[in-house]
Amino acid sequence: MSANTPSISVIIPTHNRCQSLKRILNALQTQSYPLNRIEVIVVADGCIDGTIEMLKEYQAPYALRFLEQPGKGAGSARNQGATLATGSLFLFLDDDIEPSVHLVEAHVSAHYQPNRVVIGYLPPSLQSQSSFFHISLWAWWEEKFQTMRQLGHRYTYEDLLSGNFSLPAELFKLVGGFDTTFKCREDYELGARLIKVGSDFIFAPDALGYHRDEVTNIDRSLQRKRQEGRADVLFGQRHPDLMYKLRLSYFGDALSLIDYIFLFLAFQIPAVSDLLAAGLRQLLNLLEWLRIRSLWLELNNRLHGYWYLRGIVDQLKTHKALTNLLQSGLIRLDRKDTELELDLQQGLIAAEQLLDKTRPMSVRIRYGQKFVGLIPPQAGVEKLRGVHLRPILATTLSLPLMQALAFEGVLDKEIDKKAEVSNYLIEPVKIM
């Protein structure tokens, strides 16, 4: 072990999951990373199931510390753990995660550049359940990680998942940790602040932890949507530049007749709309029994949208308050000071290197005298890097790039030059 081997603090918030917590502590004993460079801090958040007694008796080959707090929520528990942590890196794990043997090592290895936020892989363990709901949940979860595997993926605040991620201790302190007023979406909100200070996100597939105690069902999922609606109201108030990206902005657009009816009822007669939603929830069971998946998916999406709306109603009470909130959002982002101009005639590699050096929020692209296109500024999205350029040129800007090349006469040159052009257009996006 090198003297420069980073120390890492594994911070675990827990609430009445004594056996799951013991499983994660056992798994941390088998880590490939040196155990004498790992400290584990457990924060028992309102536990009444013998968690503290188990921790007092637990014999760990790594430094283990724990403390109690009276049910303040996971965000508060993580912050409390961070105040005790002494490692140069913080690794946050949920208490229902079973770490693979290389999880800690993979996190540390990914921090070879400063200011990084490393997101680990969390495949759900659905215990071979084959309901429409669990199949949809698994597909959504895997699609999220598959997107992050794409070379050139441009990370957003929604990519931060608090169940398995790490970052430098100083970076966590710089942004102020988790906002404890959030009981839901606290990871997305932290992600938004990390993006704003210029942090780089990266997905580390080898930082694998299994989500063992996945007990989510459709009713819990609908309850969660209501919590998300409440949280997004607060999120929009905290980050007006991200308002248009939140689902609540949907309710400010032209709605279908069905959406409008439920919007009216939810704000004016919520007891009636709740009864309607409860009846439709039972219809989901019938549709699944009949194996009519397309209608099930449509109704499932509408029910989740309804309970999200109910969370908005809980927070804002009136439709006028929702309208005022949406109008307070920032539609345009004035980022002219961070705009960069790239001339692809100077070479693709040179353009990528310039992006890595300057990290702009937006880019104007030309080929010689011909304008190719604009990569506009986006709120809640990481600054541009060189790795982002080729996928954008190969997709959204492929046609104007071809027109620019034709205008400059590049497409009429010898065959080796044409092969060079093809690198702009058809080089595949590789999978990590």
N, C-alpha and C positions, 0 to 999 in steps of 0.2 A: 504493500500500500504506500503510495506516495504521500509525502507531507502536504502536498497540495490537493489531496482528495477532498472534495467539498463535503462539508457536514450538511445534513438534511434533516429538517424537522417535519415529521409526519403528523398532521393535525387531524384528529377524528372527532367530530361532534356526534353525540349519540343520545338517543331517547328511547328508553325501555326496549332495548334489543340486546340484552345481555349475552345470549348465545351467539348472535351474529357478531357482536364485538369480540368475543373470545375467539371466534374463527378467524377474524382479520388479524388479531394479535398473534395467533399461532402461525398464520401464513407469513407474517413479517419476520418470523424467526428464520425462515428458509430463504431469505433474499440473497441474491448473488452479490449484492453490494455489501461492503464491509459493515458489519453490525455495530462496530465501535464508532462509526461515523453517522449512525442513525439514532435519533431520539424520537420517541413517540409520545405525543401529548393527547390525552383523551379528555374531552369536556362533556361531562354528564349533564345534560340539559333537562332538568325536571324528572330524573329517573327515580322510579319507585319499585323497580323489579329486581333489586339485588346487584345492580351494576357496580356500585361502589364497593360492596363487600367482595365481589369477584376480583376487582382491580387491586384491592388491598392484599389479596392472597396470591395474585398472579406473579409467577417467576419468569422474568423476561431476560434474554441475553443482550438486550439493548437497553439504553436508558429509557425508562417509562415513568411518566408523570401524569397526574390526573387532577381534576378539580371539578367541583359541582357548581351549578347555577340554577336558579329557579325558573325553568321553562320560558326562556326568553327567545327561543328560536335558533335555527341552525346558523344564521348569519352572525348573531351575537356570540354563539358558542365558538365559531371559527375565529372571530376576533379575539376572544378571551384566550384561546389556545395560542394565537400568534403573540400575545403579550408575554407568554412564558417561553416561547421558542427561542433557541439560541443558534440554530443553524443558519448558514448563509442562503439556503434555499428552503422554501416552504412547500410542502406537498400536502394537498388537502384530499382526503378520502372520506367517502360516506361510510357509515357503519355497516352497510349491507353489501359491501364490496369484498370479494376474495381476491387479493393480489396474486398475480402470477409471480413466479420466482424471480423474473427479471424486471419487474415493474419499477422498482426504485432505481435500479441501474439505468434503465432506459430513460427515465426522467432526467437523471443527472447528466447523461451523455448528450441529451438534446440541448443542454444549456451551454453549448460551446461558444455561443455568441451572447453578449450582454442584452439585457432588457427583453428577454424572451418569456413568453407564457406558453407552457407546454401542456397540451391537452392529450390525456391518455385515452385508450380505447376501452369502451364499456359495453360489450355485447350483452344484451339482456338474456337472462335465463328464464324462459317462460314455461319450463317443465312440460314440454311437449303439448302445450295447450293449442287447440286447433280452432277455437272460436273465431268468428269474423273479426271481433275486436282485437284479439291477441295477434292474429295474422297482420292486421293493419298496423298495430303498434310495432311489431317486429320490422315490418317493411319501412315504416317511417324512421325508425332508429337506425337501421342499417344504411338507408339512403343518406342520412345525415353524415355518417362516418365515411361513406363512399365518396361523398362530395369533397370532404376534407382530404381524401387520399389523392385527389387530382393534382398533378403538377400544374402550378399556375393558379390554384384556387386562391381567391382573394378573401381573406378572413374578415368576418364581421363580429360584432359584439354577441350575436346569437350563437357563435361557435364555442363560447366559453361554457363548459359544463362543470359545475362545482363538485361533482362526485369523484373526479379523478383529474386533478390538474396541479401544476406546480409553477412557481415563479420566484425570482429573487426576493429575499426578505426585504431588501431596501425598496424594491418596486412596490411591494404590497403596502409598505408604510407610506411611500410617497403619495399613493392615491387614496390613502385613508382607510383601507380595508373595505369590508362589506358595509353597506348601508343597512343598519339594523331596523329601520322602519319598514323594510320590505320583508314580508313573510313568504313571498313567492317572487320569482324572477330576480332574486338577489344576485344570481350569477350573471344574468344578462346585464344588469345595471352596473356591476363591477366591470364587466367586459367593455361596456360603453366608455367608462372612465379610463380604462387601460388603453383602448384604441386612441382616445383623445390625447394621451401623453406620448403617443408614438410607439407603443409596445408592438413587438412582433409576435404573432401567434404561430404555433406550429403543432401539427398533429403527429404524435409518436405512436404508431400502431403496436410497437413492442411493449409499450407501457400499458400492459393488458391487465384489467381487473374484471372479474366476472360479477355481474349484478345478480347475486344469488337469491335474495329474498324479494323478488319482484312479485308483489301481491296485488298489483293494480288490476282493477276490473272496470267495466264501463261506468258504473255508478261513481266510483272513486275518480275516474277520469272526468266525468261531468262536474263533480265538486271542484276538481282542480281547475277546470276552465273558469268557474266562477271566481276563484282566487286570482287567476290570471287577469281577469277583467278588472278586478279591484287594483291589482298591482300595476297594470298598464296605465291607469289613470294617474297614479303617482309617478310612474315612469315618464309619461308625457309632460307632467309638470316639472320634473327634474331635468328633462332633456327635450326641450321644444324642437330642437333640430332633428330629432328622431320621430317626431309625432306622425309624420306621413308614412313611416314604416311600421307603425303599430297597427294591430288589427282593429283597434277602435276607430281608426280613420275610415274604415269601410262604412261606418254608420253616418258619415257625412256625405257620401256619394248618393247618386240616384239608386234607389232600392226597388226591388221587385215588390209586387203587391203583398205577397206573403211576408216578406221581410218588414214592410211598412206596418202591417197589421200587428206583428209581434213587437215591433218597436213601440208602437202606440200603447199596446196592452202592458208591456213591461214597465213603462214609465207611469201609466195612468191607473191600471188595474192589475198589479203584479200577481195578486192571488189567483186571478182567472188565467193569466198566461202560464203560471206555474202548474195549474191543473191540466191545461192543454199539453204542456211539455211532459207531464207525468204520464198522460195517456199515450203520447207518441213514443215515450220510452218503452212502454209495454209492447207497442207495435213492432219495435226492433226485435223482440224475442220471436214474434210470429214470422217476421221476414227471414230470420235466421233458420227457423225450423223448416220453412219452405225453401231454403237455400237460394233466395233471391238476393244475391249479393249486391247487384248494382243499386237497387232501391234501398237496401240496407245502408250502403255507403252514403247515399244522398241524404237519407234521414239522419244518420249518425252525424254527418257534418253539420246539418242544420241544428240538431240538438246541442252540439258542442258550441255552435255559434250563439244559440239562445242563452245558454248558461254563462257564456262569456259576457253577453250583454247584461245579464242580471248582476254580474259583478260590477259593471259600470254603473248600473242603477243604484246599487248599494252605496257607491262612493259619491255619486253626483246628484242623485235624487230627481233631477229634472232634465228634460231634453234640452232646454235652453242652456243649462250648465255644460252639457256635452258639446253643444254648438260653440259656446264661448271657448271651451278648452281646445277644440279643433282649430278655431280661428287664431289661437295664440301660437300655433305651431309655425315653424320657420319653413317656408316653401322653397325659397331660394337660398343657396349657399354662396356667399361672396368670398371666393378663395383665389382671387386673381394674383395675390402675392405668392401663392404656392403653385402657380401654373408654370409648366415647363414646355418648351418647344423642342421637338425632336425632328431631325432631318434624317430619314432612313437612308438617304443616299450616302451618308457617311459610314454605313454598315450597321447591320443588326446587332452585332456583338458590342460595338461602341455605344449604341443606343441603350442596350441593356445595362452596360456598365454605368452609363450616366444616370439611369434611373436608380440604380443601387446607391450611387453616390449622393444624389440630391433628394430622393424619396419625396417626390411631389404628391399633391392631392389630385392634380389634374394635369393632362398633357394634350398639347396640340401637335398633331403628327402631320408631316408633309414628306413628300419625296421630291427633292429638288424644289422646283417652283410650284408643284402641284399639291394642293391641300388634300390630305387623306381623311382626316377625321379628328374628332375630339373625344378624349376619355374624360368625362365630366367629373367634378368633385362629388363625392357621395358621403353623407353623414353615416357614422357608425361602421365605416369600412377602413381597413388598414391602408396606410399610404402605399403608393405604387412601388413595386420592386421590379427588377429586371425579368424575373421569372413570369411576371404577369403579361409581358408584352406579346409573346408569340401566340398564346391562346386567343388573345383579343384580335390580333391581326388575322388569325386563321378563321375567325368566326364573324364577329360583328363588323369588322372593318375589311373583310376579304374583298368585297366588290369594289369599294372605292380605292383600295390599294392596287388592285389589278388595273383599274382605270388610270391611276397615277403612273403606274409602270408603263402602260401603253402610251400615255401622253409624252413621257420622257423618252420613248423609243427603246426601252429596255427589252420589251418582248420581241423585238426584231433582231436582237443580237445573236451571236453564235450560241450553239447548243449548251456550252458549259455555263454561259451566263444565264440561260433559261433554267438550268438546273439550280443555279443559285437562287433565282426568283422563287422556285418551287419551295425552297426552305421557308419562305415567308408564309406560304399559303397552305401547304398540306402537311407540314411536319406534325405528326400525331402528338396529342397530349398524353404523356406517359403516366402510368399508374405507379405510385410508390411501391 
